[in-house]
Amino acid sequence: HMLCLTAVHQPVHVVDVDRKIASAAWALPALASGALTYIELKEPFDDSNLRARIGSLVKKDKPNTMPQGWIRFSEIVYDLPRTEAGKAAGTWGIDCLTLLNEHLKTHIMWLAERSKYTWDQWNALKIGWMDTISVLRDLAKEHGKDLILTVHERNASEPGDRTTGVKMETVASPTEGISQIRTYTGVQDVK
């Protein structure tokens, strides 16, 4: 919502990975006026059926069919400067990288022929994101567009199963006043 309606340079053209804009009541006036356009990434994370997918995960096999989400996203990105909506936009947006990450992870699993990540696949994911952000930034800059990327926020203040304690600290700030900071101790669950 913030990405679409508060961007400085409008109209805004969004790669809608979440597939929510078409059904969002807040978006209807912006869509009708042309202040907002979008293209949906319609491909699923994995193109196999549910039964086959869970079987490949349990057996630690690669997905049964090559996933198309990351490939399609790449095509959409490189088409942004050529499409009418992409050319007309003052801002390009990607909503959201959190779900797009699942497309990239599945694509890497296909290429690695496995369903469980090892160090090499995690490293490929990191490098893949570094490259992707660089390409998005450079493409937007080359075409005089602002770029806004969204991610889903994770509430970091919830303790995990392996939290061993909570430390409360009082912090005084001349501008913010006095506040309490809660720090959990123990083994961190990385998600």
N, C-alpha and C positions, 0 to 999 in steps of 0.2 A: 504494500500500500504506500509506504513512504517512498520507496524507489520510484514508483510509477507517477505519483502525484506531486512530489515536492522537488523533483530534479530541476536544477537551475536552467538547463538548456532543453527546451521541449520542441517538438514532441519526443516522447520516449518510446523506443522500440525494445521489447523484452523477449529474450529467449526464455520461454516459460517451461522450465524443467518440472516444476511442481504441478503444472496443468490446472491452475486455479483461476486464472484471470477471466476466462470465458464465463465462469459461473459466479464471479464476485460482484455483488450488488454495488459496491463502492466504485468499481471500474466502469460500469455502464455509461455514465455521462462522459468520461474521458475517452472511451472507445467510440461513442457516438460523435464526439466533436473532432476526433482525429488526434487528440493530444496524447493518446496512447494506442500503440499497435503492438502486436505480439505474434510470435510463432511458437507453437507447442512442440516440445520434444515428446513425441507420442510413443516411442519405442519403449518396451518394458526393460527392466534390468537384465532379465534373462529371457530368451525367446523359447525355452523349453516349457513343456507343460509342468504343472505343479508336482505331479507324481515323479516325473523324470528328474526334476530339479532337486527335490529333496533326496532322491536316490544318489545323485552325483555328489551332493554335499556330504552325505553319510559315508560314502565309499571313497571320499577325497579325490574324486575324478573331476576333470574339467567339465564345464557346462556342455550339454548334449548338442547344442547348436551355437554357432557363433553369434554372440550378442551384437545388436546393431545400434544401441543407444549412443555409445561413444563415437562411432563412425558417423552417425547422423548429426550429432552435435558438432563434430569437426566440419562437416559440410555446411551446416548452418552458419558457423562462425566465418568461414571463408566467403560465404555468399552475402554476408551483411553489407559490404560496400557496394554490391551489385543490385540488391533488391530495392524496389521503390521505397518500401518502408524504412529500410536500413539507410538509404541515401537521405531521406527526408528528416530522419531523426537527428536531434541535437544530442541525445544521450542514448547509449546502448546499455541494456541491463541484462544480467544473467541471474535468474531466480530459480533455483538457488544452488550454490556449490555443494551444499550438504547432500542433496540427492544426486547431483551430477557425479559426486565422488563414488557413489555406488555403481554408476555406469562404468566409470574408469576402473574400479576394482574388478568388476565382472569381466571387463575386456582383458585386463591383465591376467586374470585366472584362466581365461580361454587360451591366451597366448602361451602361458606357462604350463598348460595342460594339467591343471590341478585346481582344487577348490579351497585349499588351505594355504595361507601366505607363509612364506619363509622370508628370511632377511632380504633376499634378492627381489622379491615381489614388493615388499614394503619400500625398498629403495627405489624401485621403478615407479611406485606410486608417488613418492616424494619428488623425484626428478620430473615425472609427468606433470605434476602440478606446477612446479617451477617453470617448466617450458610453456605450459598452457597460459599461466598468468602473464608471462612475458609476451607471448603472441597476442593475447587479448589487449594488453596495454599498448603494444606497438601498433596494432591494427587500428585501434581507436584513435591513437595519436596521429597516425598517418592520414586518417580521414577526417580529422578535426572534430571528433566525437568525445563527449564525456563518457566514462565507463563506470557503472555501479554494479558491484557484485554483492549478492546477499548470501548469508549463511544462517542456519538455525542456531540459536543460542542454547547452550546446555547449562543447566543450573548447577554451578560448581559448588554450591553450598550444601548439597545433600551428601551425607556420609555414605561411603560404600560399605560392603559386607566386612571388609578387613580393616575398618577404622578402629583404632585402639583408644582414642581419647579425643577430647576437645579442649583447646586452649583459648581462653577469652582474654583479649587485650584491649585496654582502653587507650584510645588515641585522641590527643587534643590537636586541633588545627585552628589557626587564627581566622580562617575563612569559613570552615565547615563546622566549627564547634567541636563538641566531644562526641565520639562515636565508638561503638564496640566492634571489634573485628574478631570473627570466629575462625580459628584455624584447626582443621582436623589433622590428627597424627595417625600414623600407621602406614600400611602398605597401600600405595595408590593403585586404584583400578584404572588402567588406561583404556579409553574407549575411543 
